[in-house]
Amino acid sequence: MPHHITIVSPKTLHYITDIAARTWKVAYKDILSPEQISYMLEEMYAPAVLLQRLEKGNLFYLISDELEAPMGFAEVELNINGAEAKLHKIYVLPEAQGKHMGLQLLNHIKSVAAAGAQTALTLNVNRYNPALNFYQKHGFTVLREEDINIGNGYYMNDYVMQYLF
C-alpha cells in the first residue's frame, strides 16, 4: 500500500528530529556508543541545523501511514559536483520497518533526482549498517570507503555508494 509522502516545511521540521532520535537509538545501538549517538543527533538533527539545511535548498520529505502519522523521512541535495544528487538521510521508525516505507522514500528521492536531471545519486552509509544490503539490492554500488572526523574524537566510518541514472 502506498503511503503519503510530503515535503517538509519549517513548521514540520520537528518531525525529523523526533524520528531521528527514535530511530538512531535502535539502528546504531550495536555500531556506535550511546555517547556518539547523542553527539551526532545533536550535531545533525538540532532544529537550527535542520532549518539551515532547508534554507540552503536541501529537500526533506516525510512519509506517513494511513493515519497521517509521520513514520520516516529523507533528505536530498541536488546539483552537488555538477549534476549529482546526494541522499543525506533516510530513516524509518523501527515499528514501521518492513512496510516498504524506506523503499517508497528511496524511489521518491530517485524520482526527484531524475526530474532534476541528475546523473547520479550518492550516499554515505556506515560500513557496519545492515542498510548497506538494502542499498545494494536497489542498485547502489560501493565507490570507496571514507572515514570522516566529526569532532569530539568521533568518526563516521562509511562507504560512499552511488546509483547511476
DSSP file (Angstrom, degrees, kcal/mol; ACC not computed):
  #  RESIDUE AA STRUCTURE BP1 BP2  ACC     N-H-->O    O-->H-N    N-H-->O    O-->H-N    TCO  KAPPA ALPHA  PHI   PSI    X-CA   Y-CA   Z-CA
    1    1 A M              0   0    0      0, 0.0     2,-0.1     0, 0.0     0, 0.0   0.000 360.0 360.0 360.0 125.8    0.0    0.0    0.0
    2    2 A P        -     0   0    0      0, 0.0     2,-0.2     0, 0.0    99,-0.1  -0.414 360.0-147.4 -66.8 141.6    1.5    3.4   -1.0
    3    3 A H        -     0   0    0     97,-0.1     2,-0.5    -2,-0.1    62,-0.2  -0.594  26.1 -91.6-103.0 169.6    2.0    5.7    1.9
    4    4 A H  E     -A   64   0A   0     60,-1.3    60,-2.6    -2,-0.2     2,-0.5  -0.717  36.7-166.0 -89.6 123.7    1.7    9.5    1.8
    5    5 A I  E     +A   63   0A   0     -2,-0.5     2,-0.3    58,-0.2    58,-0.2  -0.941  12.0 175.4-111.4 128.3    4.9   11.4    1.0
    6    6 A T  E     -A   62   0A   0     56,-2.4    56,-2.8    -2,-0.5     2,-0.2  -0.925  32.7-109.3-129.7 154.4    5.0   15.2    1.7
    7    7 A I  E     -A   61   0A   0     -2,-0.3     2,-0.3    54,-0.2    54,-0.3  -0.594  38.1-118.2 -81.1 145.1    7.7   17.9    1.5
    8    8 A V        -     0   0    0     52,-2.8    52,-0.3    -2,-0.2    -1,-0.1  -0.625  27.3-168.1 -87.5 140.7    8.8   19.3    4.8
    9    9 A S    >>  -     0   0    0     -2,-0.3     3,-1.4     1,-0.0     4,-0.7  -0.699  43.7 -94.3-113.8 170.7    8.4   22.9    5.7
   10   10 A P  G >4 S+     0   0    0      0, 0.0     3,-0.6     0, 0.0     4,-0.3   0.845 126.3  57.4 -54.2 -31.9   10.0   24.8    8.6
   11   11 A K  G 34 S+     0   0    0      1,-0.2     3,-0.2     2,-0.1    -3,-0.0   0.715 111.3  40.4 -73.5 -19.8    6.8   24.1   10.6
   12   12 A T  G X4 S+     0   0    0     -3,-1.4     3,-1.4     1,-0.1     4,-0.5   0.341  82.7 100.1-110.7   6.5    7.2   20.3   10.2
   13   13 A L  T XX  +     0   0    0     -4,-0.7     4,-1.3    -3,-0.6     3,-1.2   0.792  69.0  73.5 -61.0 -27.7   10.9   20.0   10.7
   14   14 A H  H 3> S+     0   0    0     -4,-0.3     4,-2.0     1,-0.3    -1,-0.3   0.788  86.6  63.5 -60.1 -26.3   10.3   18.9   14.3
   15   15 A Y  H <> S+     0   0    0     -3,-1.4     4,-2.8     1,-0.2    -1,-0.3   0.875  98.8  54.9 -63.5 -35.9    9.1   15.5   13.0
   16   16 A I  H <> S+     0   0    0     -3,-1.2     4,-2.7    -4,-0.5     5,-0.2   0.941 107.8  48.0 -62.9 -47.9   12.6   14.9   11.5
   17   17 A T  H  X S+     0   0    0     -4,-1.3     4,-2.2     1,-0.2    -1,-0.2   0.914 114.3  47.1 -58.7 -44.3   14.3   15.5   14.9
   18   18 A D  H  X S+     0   0    0     -4,-2.0     4,-2.1     2,-0.2     5,-0.2   0.935 113.4  46.1 -65.5 -48.1   11.8   13.2   16.6
   19   19 A I  H  X S+     0   0    0     -4,-2.8     4,-2.4     1,-0.2     5,-0.2   0.913 112.6  51.3 -64.1 -41.9   12.1   10.4   14.1
   20   20 A A  H  X S+     0   0    0     -4,-2.7     4,-3.1    -5,-0.2     5,-0.3   0.943 110.2  48.7 -59.9 -47.9   15.9   10.5   14.1
   21   21 A A  H  X S+     0   0    0     -4,-2.2     4,-1.1    -5,-0.2    -1,-0.2   0.906 115.6  43.7 -60.1 -42.3   16.1   10.3   17.9
   22   22 A R  H  < S+     0   0    0     -4,-2.1     4,-0.4    -5,-0.2    -1,-0.2   0.836 119.5  42.5 -72.8 -32.9   13.7    7.3   18.0
   23   23 A T  H >X S+     0   0    0     -4,-2.4     4,-3.1    -5,-0.2     3,-1.2   0.916 107.7  56.0 -81.3 -45.6   15.4    5.6   15.1
   24   24 A W  H 3X S+     0   0    0     -4,-3.1     4,-2.5     1,-0.3     5,-0.2   0.859  98.9  61.0 -59.1 -38.5   19.1    6.1   15.8
   25   25 A K  H 3< S+     0   0    0     -4,-1.1    -1,-0.3    -5,-0.3    -2,-0.2   0.796 117.3  32.0 -62.4 -26.7   18.9    4.5   19.3
   26   26 A V  H X4 S+     0   0    0     -3,-1.2     3,-0.6    -4,-0.4     4,-0.3   0.864 119.4  50.2 -91.8 -47.7   17.8    1.3   17.7
   27   27 A A  H 3< S+     0   0    0     -4,-3.1     3,-0.2     1,-0.2    -3,-0.2   0.835 122.8  29.1 -63.9 -35.3   19.6    1.4   14.3
   28   28 A Y  T >X S+     0   0    0     -4,-2.5     4,-3.0    -5,-0.3     3,-1.5   0.326  84.1 107.1-110.9   7.3   23.0    2.2   15.8
   29   29 A K  T <4 S+     0   0    0     -3,-0.6    -1,-0.1     1,-0.3    -2,-0.1   0.801  90.6  38.0 -60.2 -29.8   22.9    0.6   19.2
   30   30 A D  T 34 S+     0   0    0     -4,-0.3    -1,-0.3    -3,-0.2    -2,-0.1   0.405 123.3  42.6 -98.8   1.8   25.3   -2.2   18.1
   31   31 A I  T <4 S+     0   0    0     -3,-1.5     2,-0.3     1,-0.3    -2,-0.2   0.755 114.4  33.3-114.1 -41.3   27.5    0.1   16.0
   32   32 A L  S  < S-     0   0    0     -4,-3.0    -1,-0.3     1,-0.0    -4,-0.0  -0.840  81.9-105.6-121.4 154.6   28.1    3.3   17.9
   33   33 A S     >  -     0   0    0     -2,-0.3     4,-2.4     1,-0.1     5,-0.2  -0.398  33.8-113.9 -71.0 155.3   28.4    4.2   21.6
   34   34 A P  H  > S+     0   0    0      0, 0.0     4,-2.4     0, 0.0     5,-0.2   0.863 118.9  55.2 -56.8 -34.9   25.4    5.9   23.3
   35   35 A E  H  > S+     0   0    0      2,-0.2     4,-2.4     1,-0.2     5,-0.1   0.910 108.3  46.4 -65.8 -42.3   27.7    8.9   23.7
   36   36 A Q  H  > S+     0   0    0      2,-0.2     4,-2.9     1,-0.2     5,-0.2   0.897 110.8  52.8 -68.1 -38.7   28.5    9.1   20.0
   37   37 A I  H  X S+     0   0    0     -4,-2.4     4,-2.6     2,-0.2     5,-0.2   0.950 111.6  46.1 -59.7 -48.5   24.8    8.6   19.1
   38   38 A S  H  X S+     0   0    0     -4,-2.4     4,-2.1     1,-0.2    -2,-0.2   0.922 113.6  49.3 -59.9 -45.1   23.8   11.6   21.4
   39   39 A Y  H  X S+     0   0    0     -4,-2.4     4,-2.4     1,-0.2    -1,-0.2   0.935 113.2  45.6 -60.3 -48.0   26.6   13.7   20.0
   40   40 A M  H  X S+     0   0    0     -4,-2.9     4,-2.6     1,-0.2     5,-0.3   0.883 110.0  53.9 -67.3 -38.5   25.7   13.0   16.4
   41   41 A L  H  X S+     0   0    0     -4,-2.6     4,-2.5    -5,-0.2    -1,-0.2   0.927 111.9  45.3 -60.5 -43.6   22.0   13.6   16.9
   42   42 A E  H  X S+     0   0    0     -4,-2.1     4,-0.8    -5,-0.2    -2,-0.2   0.907 116.5  45.5 -66.4 -41.3   22.7   17.0   18.4
   43   43 A E  H  < S+     0   0    0     -4,-2.4    -2,-0.2    -5,-0.2    -1,-0.2   0.835 126.7  27.3 -70.4 -33.3   25.2   17.9   15.7
   44   44 A M  H  < S+     0   0    0     -4,-2.6    -2,-0.2    -5,-0.2    -3,-0.2   0.684 127.3  35.5-105.6 -22.0   23.0   16.7   12.8
   45   45 A Y  H  < S+     0   0    0     -4,-2.5    -3,-0.2    -5,-0.3    -2,-0.1   0.303  72.2 128.2-124.2   9.0   19.4   17.0   13.9
   46   46 A A  S >X S-     0   0    0     -4,-0.8     4,-2.3    -5,-0.2     3,-0.6  -0.426  70.2-115.8 -60.9 142.4   19.1   20.1   16.1
   47   47 A P  H 3> S+     0   0    0      0, 0.0     4,-2.5     0, 0.0     5,-0.2   0.862 115.0  52.0 -51.5 -41.0   16.3   22.2   14.9
   48   48 A A  H 3> S+     0   0    0      2,-0.2     4,-2.0     1,-0.2     5,-0.1   0.875 109.6  50.0 -65.5 -36.5   18.6   25.1   13.9
   49   49 A V  H <> S+     0   0    0     -3,-0.6     4,-1.9     2,-0.2    -1,-0.2   0.927 112.3  46.6 -66.5 -45.7   20.8   22.7   11.9
   50   50 A L  H  X S+     0   0    0     -4,-2.3     4,-2.4     1,-0.2    -2,-0.2   0.908 111.3  51.8 -64.2 -41.7   17.9   21.3   10.0
   51   51 A L  H  X S+     0   0    0     -4,-2.5     4,-2.8    -5,-0.3    -1,-0.2   0.907 108.1  52.0 -61.9 -41.4   16.5   24.7    9.3
   52   52 A Q  H  X S+     0   0    0     -4,-2.0     4,-1.5     1,-0.2    -1,-0.2   0.903 110.5  47.9 -61.5 -41.3   19.8   25.9    7.9
   53   53 A R  H  X>S+     0   0    0     -4,-1.9     5,-2.1     2,-0.2     4,-0.6   0.882 112.4  49.4 -67.5 -38.0   19.9   22.8    5.6
   54   54 A L  H ><5S+     0   0    0     -4,-2.4     3,-1.0     1,-0.2    -2,-0.2   0.924 111.1  48.6 -64.9 -45.0   16.3   23.5    4.5
   55   55 A E  H 3<5S+     0   0    0     -4,-2.8    -1,-0.2     1,-0.3    -2,-0.2   0.781 103.7  61.7 -67.5 -26.8   17.1   27.2    3.8
   56   56 A K  H 3<5S-     0   0    0     -4,-1.5    -1,-0.3    -5,-0.2    -2,-0.2   0.712 127.4 -98.4 -69.3 -21.2   20.2   26.1    1.8
   57   57 A G  T <<5S+     0   0    0     -3,-1.0    21,-0.2    -4,-0.6    -3,-0.2   0.396  72.9 146.1 117.3  -1.1   17.8   24.3   -0.5
   58   58 A N      < -     0   0    0     -5,-2.1     2,-0.5    19,-0.1    -1,-0.3  -0.409  44.8-130.1 -65.3 146.4   18.0   20.7    0.6
   59   59 A L  E     - B   0  76A   0     17,-2.9    17,-2.5    -2,-0.1     2,-0.4  -0.872  21.3-168.1-104.3 127.6   14.7   18.9    0.2
   60   60 A F  E     - B   0  75A   0     -2,-0.5   -52,-2.8   -52,-0.3     2,-0.4  -0.920   3.5-168.5-113.8 140.7   13.2   17.0    3.1
   61   61 A Y  E     -AB   7  74A   0     13,-2.6    13,-1.9    -2,-0.4     2,-0.4  -0.983   8.0-153.9-130.0 141.5   10.3   14.5    2.8
   62   62 A L  E     -AB   6  73A   0    -56,-2.8   -56,-2.4    -2,-0.4     2,-0.4  -0.888   6.3-152.4-107.9 143.7    8.1   12.8    5.3
   63   63 A I  E     -AB   5  72A   0      9,-2.2     8,-3.4    -2,-0.4     9,-1.2  -0.972  17.7-166.9-114.2 134.5    6.4    9.5    4.8
   64   64 A S  E     -AB   4  70A   0    -60,-2.6   -60,-1.3    -2,-0.4     2,-0.1  -0.835  15.4-125.6-121.3 155.0    3.2    8.9    6.7
   65   65 A D    >   -     0   0    0      4,-1.7     3,-2.4    -2,-0.3   -61,-0.1  -0.186  50.5 -79.0 -84.8-174.3    1.0    6.0    7.4
   66   66 A E  T 3  S+     0   0    0      1,-0.3    -1,-0.1     2,-0.1    -2,-0.0   0.689 133.0  56.3 -63.4 -18.1   -2.7    5.8    6.8
   67   67 A L  T 3  S-     0   0    0      2,-0.1    -1,-0.3     0, 0.0     0, 0.0   0.356 117.2-114.2 -92.1   4.9   -3.4    7.8   10.0
   68   68 A E    <   +     0   0    0     -3,-2.4    -2,-0.1     1,-0.3   -65,-0.0   0.670  67.1 147.4  69.2  19.7   -1.1   10.6    8.7
   69   69 A A        -     0   0    0      1,-0.0    -4,-1.7     2,-0.0    -1,-0.3  -0.761  55.9-114.8 -84.2 124.8    1.4    9.9   11.4
   70   70 A P  E     +B   64   0A   0      0, 0.0    -6,-0.3     0, 0.0     3,-0.1  -0.416  41.6 169.2 -61.6 127.7    5.0   10.7   10.1
   71   71 A M  E     -     0   0A   0     -8,-3.4    22,-3.4     1,-0.3     2,-0.3   0.482  58.1  -2.2-119.4  -9.7    6.9    7.4   10.2
   72   72 A G  E     -BC  63  92A   0     -9,-1.2    -9,-2.2    20,-0.3     2,-0.3  -0.981  56.5-154.8-170.1 172.5   10.1    8.2    8.3
   73   73 A F  E     -BC  62  91A   0     18,-2.6    18,-2.3    -2,-0.3     2,-0.3  -0.979   1.9-160.1-155.1 164.6   12.0   10.9    6.4
   74   74 A A  E     -BC  61  90A   0    -13,-1.9   -13,-2.6    -2,-0.3     2,-0.4  -0.980   6.1-155.6-145.1 154.0   14.6   11.5    3.7
   75   75 A E  E     +BC  60  89A   0     14,-2.4    13,-1.8    -2,-0.3    14,-1.3  -1.000  14.2 179.8-132.4 132.1   16.8   14.4    2.8
   76   76 A V  E     -BC  59  87A   0    -17,-2.5   -17,-2.9    -2,-0.4     2,-0.4  -0.977  14.4-157.8-132.5 146.4   18.3   15.0   -0.6
   77   77 A E  E     - C   0  86A   0      9,-2.2     9,-2.8    -2,-0.4     3,-0.3  -0.992  17.3-149.5-122.1 128.1   20.5   17.8   -2.0
   78   78 A L  E     +     0   0A   0     -2,-0.4     7,-0.2   -21,-0.2     4,-0.1  -0.602  65.6  21.5 -96.7 157.2   20.6   18.4   -5.8
   79   79 A N  E    S+     0   0A   0     -2,-0.2     3,-0.4     1,-0.2     2,-0.4   0.849  70.5 149.6  59.7  44.4   23.4   19.6   -8.1
   80   80 A I  E  > S+ C   0  84A   0      4,-3.2     4,-1.1    -3,-0.3    -1,-0.2  -0.844  74.5   9.3 -97.7 146.6   26.4   18.8   -6.0
   81   81 A N  T  4 S-     0   0    0     -2,-0.4     2,-0.5     2,-0.1    -1,-0.2   0.925 136.7 -60.2  50.5  47.9   29.5   18.1   -8.1
   82   82 A G  T  4 S-     0   0    0     -3,-0.4     2,-0.5     1,-0.2    -1,-0.1  -0.744 122.7  -1.0  86.7-124.9   27.7   19.2  -11.2
   83   83 A A  T  4 S+     0   0    0     -2,-0.5    36,-3.9    -4,-0.1    37,-0.8  -0.340 101.9 117.2-100.5  51.3   24.5   17.2  -11.9
   84   84 A E  E  <  -Cd  80 120A   0     -4,-1.1    -4,-3.2    -2,-0.5     2,-0.3  -0.957  50.3-149.0-121.0 137.3   24.8   14.8   -9.0
   85   85 A A  E     - d   0 121A   0     35,-3.0    37,-2.6    -2,-0.4     2,-0.5  -0.736   6.5-147.4-101.6 153.2   22.4   14.4   -6.1
   86   86 A K  E     -Cd  77 122A   0     -9,-2.8    -9,-2.2    -2,-0.3     2,-1.0  -0.980   5.0-149.5-124.0 120.6   23.3   13.4   -2.5
   87   87 A L  E     +Cd  76 123A   0     35,-3.2    37,-0.5    -2,-0.5   -11,-0.2  -0.793  22.1 176.1 -84.5 105.4   20.9   11.4   -0.3
   88   88 A H  E     +     0   0A   0    -13,-1.8     2,-0.3    -2,-1.0    -1,-0.2   0.859  59.6   6.9 -81.7 -36.9   21.9   12.7    3.1
   89   89 A K  E     +C   75   0A   0    -14,-1.3   -14,-2.4    34,-0.0     2,-0.3  -1.000  50.0 167.8-150.8 142.2   19.4   10.9    5.2
   90   90 A I  E     +C   74   0A   0     -2,-0.3     2,-0.3   -16,-0.2   -16,-0.2  -0.819  19.3 157.7-154.3 117.5   16.7    8.3    5.0
   91   91 A Y  E     -C   73   0A   0    -18,-2.3   -18,-2.6    -2,-0.3     2,-0.4  -0.996  20.8-165.0-142.8 145.0   15.2    6.7    8.1
   92   92 A V  E     -C   72   0A   0     -2,-0.3   -20,-0.3   -20,-0.3     5,-0.1  -0.993  38.2-100.1-128.4 136.8   12.0    4.9    9.0
   93   93 A L    >>  -     0   0    0    -22,-3.4     3,-1.8    -2,-0.4     4,-0.7  -0.197  33.7-117.3 -53.1 143.5   10.8    4.3   12.6
   94   94 A P  G >4 S+     0   0    0      0, 0.0     3,-1.0     0, 0.0    -1,-0.1   0.873 114.5  54.3 -53.0 -40.4   11.6    0.8   13.9
   95   95 A E  G 34 S+     0   0    0      1,-0.2    -2,-0.1     3,-0.0   -24,-0.0   0.650 109.5  48.8 -71.9 -12.7    7.9    0.0   14.3
   96   96 A A  G X4 S+     0   0    0     -3,-1.8     3,-1.2   -25,-0.2     5,-0.5   0.469  84.1 114.0-102.5  -4.5    7.2    0.9   10.6
   97   97 A Q  T <<  +     0   0    0     -3,-1.0    -4,-0.0    -4,-0.7     0, 0.0  -0.370  68.3  38.7 -68.9 148.5   10.1   -1.1    9.1
   98   98 A G  T 3  S+     0   0    0     -2,-0.0    -1,-0.2     0, 0.0    -3,-0.0   0.428  90.1  95.2  90.3   0.6    9.0   -3.9    6.9
   99   99 A K  S <  S-     0   0    0     -3,-1.2    -2,-0.1     0, 0.0    -3,-0.0   0.174 100.6-111.0-107.1  15.3    6.1   -1.9    5.4
  100  100 A H  S  > S+     0   0    0      1,-0.1     4,-2.1     3,-0.1     5,-0.1   0.632  80.1 128.9  66.8  17.7    8.2   -0.8    2.4
  101  101 A M  H  > S+     0   0    0     -5,-0.5     4,-2.6     2,-0.2     5,-0.2   0.902  71.3  52.2 -68.3 -39.9    8.3    2.9    3.5
  102  102 A G  H  > S+     0   0    0      1,-0.2     4,-2.7     2,-0.2    -1,-0.2   0.915 110.9  47.5 -60.8 -43.0   12.1    3.0    3.1
  103  103 A L  H  > S+     0   0    0      2,-0.2     4,-2.9     1,-0.2     5,-0.2   0.901 110.9  51.2 -65.7 -41.1   11.7    1.8   -0.4
  104  104 A Q  H  X S+     0   0    0     -4,-2.1     4,-2.1     2,-0.2    -2,-0.2   0.915 112.2  46.8 -62.7 -42.1    9.0    4.2   -1.2
  105  105 A L  H  X S+     0   0    0     -4,-2.6     4,-2.6     2,-0.2    -2,-0.2   0.935 112.8  49.5 -63.7 -45.4   11.1    7.1    0.1
  106  106 A L  H  X S+     0   0    0     -4,-2.7     4,-2.5     1,-0.2    -2,-0.2   0.926 111.8  47.8 -60.8 -45.2   14.1    5.9   -1.8
  107  107 A N  H  X S+     0   0    0     -4,-2.9     4,-2.1     1,-0.2    -1,-0.2   0.872 110.7  52.4 -63.8 -35.9   12.1    5.6   -5.0
  108  108 A H  H  X S+     0   0    0     -4,-2.1     4,-2.5    -5,-0.2    -2,-0.2   0.925 109.8  48.2 -63.9 -44.3   10.7    9.1   -4.4
  109  109 A I  H  X S+     0   0    0     -4,-2.6     4,-2.7     1,-0.2    -2,-0.2   0.904 109.8  52.5 -63.5 -41.6   14.2   10.5   -4.0
  110  110 A K  H  X S+     0   0    0     -4,-2.5     4,-2.7     1,-0.2    -1,-0.2   0.910 110.5  48.6 -59.3 -41.7   15.3    8.8   -7.2
  111  111 A S  H  X S+     0   0    0     -4,-2.1     4,-2.7     2,-0.2    -2,-0.2   0.908 110.9  49.5 -65.2 -42.7   12.3   10.4   -9.0
  112  112 A V  H  X S+     0   0    0     -4,-2.5     4,-1.3     2,-0.2    -2,-0.2   0.925 113.6  46.6 -61.8 -44.5   13.1   13.8   -7.6
  113  113 A A  H  <>S+     0   0    0     -4,-2.7     5,-2.4     2,-0.2    -2,-0.2   0.919 113.1  48.4 -64.8 -44.2   16.8   13.4   -8.7
  114  114 A A  H ><5S+     0   0    0     -4,-2.7     3,-1.8     1,-0.2    -2,-0.2   0.910 110.0  51.7 -63.2 -41.9   15.8   12.2  -12.1
  115  115 A A  H 3<5S+     0   0    0     -4,-2.7    -1,-0.2     1,-0.3    -2,-0.2   0.785 106.2  56.0 -64.9 -26.3   13.4   15.0  -12.6
  116  116 A G  T 3<5S-     0   0    0     -4,-1.3    -1,-0.3    -5,-0.2    -2,-0.2   0.218 119.2-112.9 -88.9  14.1   16.2   17.4  -11.6
  117  117 A A  T < 5 +     0   0    0     -3,-1.8     2,-0.2     1,-0.2    -3,-0.2   0.822  58.6 164.4  59.0  35.3   18.3   16.0  -14.5
  118  118 A Q      < -     0   0    0     -5,-2.4   -34,-0.2     1,-0.1    -1,-0.2  -0.590  31.9-156.3 -81.1 145.8   20.8   14.5  -12.0
  119  119 A T  S    S+     0   0    0    -36,-3.9    46,-2.3    -2,-0.2     2,-0.3   0.660  73.6  14.2 -95.0 -19.2   23.1   11.8  -13.5
  120  120 A A  E     -dE  84 164A   0    -37,-0.8   -35,-3.0    44,-0.2     2,-0.4  -0.988  57.7-145.1-152.8 157.3   23.9   10.0  -10.2
  121  121 A L  E     -dE  85 163A   0     42,-2.6    42,-2.6    -2,-0.3     2,-0.3  -0.993  24.9-172.9-125.3 120.5   22.6    9.7   -6.6
  122  122 A T  E     +dE  86 162A   0    -37,-2.6   -35,-3.2    -2,-0.4     2,-0.3  -0.744   6.6 172.4-111.8 162.0   25.3    9.2   -3.9
  123  123 A L  E     -dE  87 161A   0     38,-1.9    38,-3.0    -2,-0.3     2,-0.4  -0.976  26.9-127.0-157.0 161.9   25.0    8.5   -0.2
  124  124 A N  E     - E   0 160A   0    -37,-0.5     2,-0.4    -2,-0.3    36,-0.2  -0.942  26.3-179.5-111.4 139.3   27.2    7.5    2.7
  125  125 A V  E     - E   0 159A   0     34,-2.1    34,-2.8    -2,-0.4    -2,-0.0  -0.999  36.8-102.7-138.7 136.9   26.3    4.5    4.9
  126  126 A N  E >   - E   0 158A   0     -2,-0.4     3,-1.9    32,-0.2    32,-0.3  -0.313  32.2-125.5 -55.4 135.9   28.1    3.2    7.9
  127  127 A R  T 3  S+     0   0    0     30,-2.8    -1,-0.2     1,-0.3    31,-0.1   0.697 109.9  44.1 -61.3 -19.2   30.2    0.2    6.9
  128  128 A Y  T 3  S+     0   0    0     29,-0.3    -1,-0.3     4,-0.0    -2,-0.1   0.321  85.4 115.0-107.6   6.5   28.5   -1.9    9.6
  129  129 A N    X   -     0   0    0     -3,-1.9     3,-2.2     1,-0.1     4,-0.2  -0.651  64.3-141.3 -80.7 125.9   24.9   -0.8    9.0
  130  130 A P  T >> S+     0   0    0      0, 0.0     3,-1.4     0, 0.0     4,-0.7   0.704  95.4  80.2 -58.7 -17.9   22.6   -3.6    7.7
  131  131 A A  H 3> S+     0   0    0      1,-0.3     4,-2.2     2,-0.2     5,-0.2   0.704  71.5  81.3 -62.2 -18.2   21.1   -0.9    5.4
  132  132 A L  H <> S+     0   0    0     -3,-2.2     4,-2.2     1,-0.2    -1,-0.3   0.906  90.3  50.6 -52.0 -43.6   24.1   -1.5    3.1
  133  133 A N  H <> S+     0   0    0     -3,-1.4     4,-2.5    -4,-0.2    -1,-0.2   0.879 106.2  55.2 -64.1 -38.4   22.3   -4.5    1.8
  134  134 A F  H  X S+     0   0    0     -4,-0.7     4,-1.1     2,-0.2    -2,-0.2   0.928 109.8  46.0 -59.0 -47.1   19.1   -2.5    1.1
  135  135 A Y  H  <>S+     0   0    0     -4,-2.2     5,-2.4     1,-0.2     3,-0.4   0.907 112.8  49.3 -66.3 -41.7   21.1    0.0   -1.0
  136  136 A Q  H ><5S+     0   0    0     -4,-2.2     3,-1.5     1,-0.2    -1,-0.2   0.907 107.7  54.9 -63.5 -40.4   22.9   -2.7   -2.9
  137  137 A K  H 3<5S+     0   0    0     -4,-2.5    -1,-0.2     1,-0.3    -2,-0.2   0.782 108.4  51.0 -61.6 -26.8   19.6   -4.5   -3.6
  138  138 A H  T 3<5S-     0   0    0     -4,-1.1    -1,-0.3    -3,-0.4    -2,-0.2  -0.018 130.8 -83.4-108.9  29.9   18.2   -1.3   -5.1
  139  139 A G  T < 5S+     0   0    0     -3,-1.5    25,-0.4     1,-0.3     2,-0.3   0.460  82.2 132.9  96.4   3.2   21.0   -0.5   -7.5
  140  140 A F      < -     0   0    0     -5,-2.4     2,-0.3    -6,-0.1    -1,-0.3  -0.651  34.8-161.3 -87.6 144.7   23.7    1.3   -5.5
  141  141 A T  E     -F  162   0A   0     21,-2.3    21,-2.3    -2,-0.3     2,-0.4  -0.928  25.4-107.2-122.3 151.1   27.3    0.2   -5.7
  142  142 A V  E     +F  161   0A   0     -2,-0.3    19,-0.3    19,-0.2     3,-0.1  -0.627  32.2 177.6 -77.3 126.7   30.2    1.0   -3.3
  143  143 A L  E     -     0   0A   0     17,-3.4     2,-0.3    -2,-0.4    -1,-0.2   0.827  60.0 -36.9 -92.5 -42.8   32.6    3.6   -4.7
  144  144 A R  E     -F  160   0A   0     16,-1.2    16,-2.9     2,-0.0    -1,-0.4  -0.982  56.9 -94.1-169.6 169.3   35.0    3.8   -1.8
  145  145 A E  E     -F  159   0A   0     -2,-0.3     2,-0.3    14,-0.2    14,-0.2  -0.733  36.6-170.7 -94.3 150.9   35.5    3.8    2.0
  146  146 A E  E     -F  158   0A   0     12,-2.8    12,-3.0    -2,-0.3     2,-0.6  -0.974  15.0-161.8-147.2 129.0   35.5    7.1    3.8
  147  147 A D  E     -F  157   0A   0     -2,-0.3     2,-0.5    10,-0.2    10,-0.2  -0.957  17.3-165.8-111.8 116.7   36.4    8.0    7.4
  148  148 A I  E     -F  156   0A   0      8,-2.6     8,-2.5    -2,-0.6     2,-0.6  -0.901  16.9-138.4-111.8 121.4   35.1   11.4    8.4
  149  149 A N  E     +F  155   0A   0     -2,-0.5     6,-0.2     6,-0.2     3,-0.1  -0.671  23.4 177.2 -75.5 115.9   36.2   13.2   11.6
  150  150 A I  E     -     0   0A   0      4,-2.2     5,-0.2    -2,-0.6    -1,-0.1   0.304  45.5-104.5-105.6   8.3   33.0   14.6   13.0
  151  151 A G  E >  S+F  154   0A   0      3,-0.7     3,-2.1     1,-0.0    -1,-0.3  -0.117  94.6  70.9  95.3 166.4   34.6   16.1   16.1
  152  152 A N  T 3  S-     0   0    0      1,-0.3     3,-0.1    -3,-0.1  -113,-0.0   0.713 127.6 -62.7  59.2  23.2   34.8   15.2   19.8
  153  153 A G  T 3  S+     0   0    0      1,-0.3     2,-0.3     0, 0.0    -1,-0.3   0.556 106.9 126.8  81.8   8.2   37.0   12.3   18.9
  154  154 A Y  E <   - F   0 151A   0     -3,-2.1    -4,-2.2  -118,-0.0    -3,-0.7  -0.720  38.3-167.4-103.8 150.7   34.4   10.6   16.8
  155  155 A Y  E     - F   0 149A   0     -2,-0.3     2,-0.6    -6,-0.2    -6,-0.2  -0.960  20.8-134.9-130.8 150.0   34.5    9.3   13.2
  156  156 A M  E     - F   0 148A   0     -8,-2.5    -8,-2.6    -2,-0.3     2,-0.9  -0.946  18.9-159.2 -99.5 120.7   31.9    8.2   10.7
  157  157 A N  E     + F   0 147A   0     -2,-0.6   -30,-2.8   -10,-0.2   -29,-0.3  -0.831  33.1 161.9-103.4  95.0   33.3    5.0    9.1
  158  158 A D  E     -EF 126 146A   0    -12,-3.0   -12,-2.8    -2,-0.9     2,-0.4  -0.644  44.4-133.2-117.0 162.9   31.3    4.9    5.9
  159  159 A Y  E     -EF 125 145A   0    -34,-2.8   -34,-2.1   -14,-0.2     2,-0.6  -0.922  25.6-138.1-101.1 141.8   31.0    3.5    2.4
  160  160 A V  E     -EF 124 144A   0    -16,-2.9   -17,-3.4    -2,-0.4   -16,-1.2  -0.917  28.7-170.7 -95.9 125.7   30.3    6.1   -0.3
  161  161 A M  E     -EF 123 142A   0    -38,-3.0   -38,-1.9    -2,-0.6     2,-0.4  -0.820   7.3-158.6-119.1 157.5   27.7    4.5   -2.6
  162  162 A Q  E     -EF 122 141A   0    -21,-2.3   -21,-2.3    -2,-0.3     2,-0.4  -0.997  11.8-162.9-142.0 142.0   26.3    5.6   -6.0
  163  163 A Y  E     -E  121   0A   0    -42,-2.6   -42,-2.6    -2,-0.4     2,-0.4  -0.994  20.5-148.4-118.9 125.6   23.3    4.9   -8.1
  164  164 A L  E      E  120   0A   0     -2,-0.4   -44,-0.2   -25,-0.4   -45,-0.1  -0.778 360.0 360.0 -98.1 138.4   23.6    5.9  -11.8
  165  165 A F              0   0    0    -46,-2.3   -45,-0.1    -2,-0.4    -1,-0.1   0.426 360.0 360.0 -90.9 360.0   20.6    7.1  -13.8
